[in-house]
């Protein structure tokens, strides 16, 4: 499963399931140390792993979508 880091509030991170939109709260200590809001994580074998490849392609897709919306104005 892939998750996006929606918010980080102190020791709690709010993760959003990319497919379902479901949000969960998890202790930051269970996550990779270099995460930030917007990071994408893969849950594999009960461990969260930073997914840089998906993060870059998702950022590019969202930027392209934003650019198309701006062009419609």
JOPE-V299205 format. One record per residue. N is the residue number from 0. SS is DSSP state (2 for helix, 1 for strand, 0 for the rest). Layout:
# JOPE-V299205
n={N N}
ss={SS SS}
This chain:
# JOPE-V299205
n={0 1 2 3 4 5 6 7 8 9 10 11 12 13 14 15 16 17 18 19 20 21 22 23 24 25 26 27 28 29 30 31 32 33 34 35 36 37 38 39 40 41 42 43 44 45 46 47 48 49 50 51 52 53 54 55 56 57 58 59 60 61 62 63 64 65 66 67 68 69 70 71 72}
ss={0 1 1 1 1 1 1 1 1 0 0 1 1 1 1 1 1 0 0 0 0 0 1 1 1 1 1 2 2 2 0 0 0 0 0 0 0 0 0 1 1 1 1 1 0 0 1 1 1 1 0 2 2 2 2 2 2 2 2 2 2 2 2 2 2 2 2 2 2 2 2 2 0}
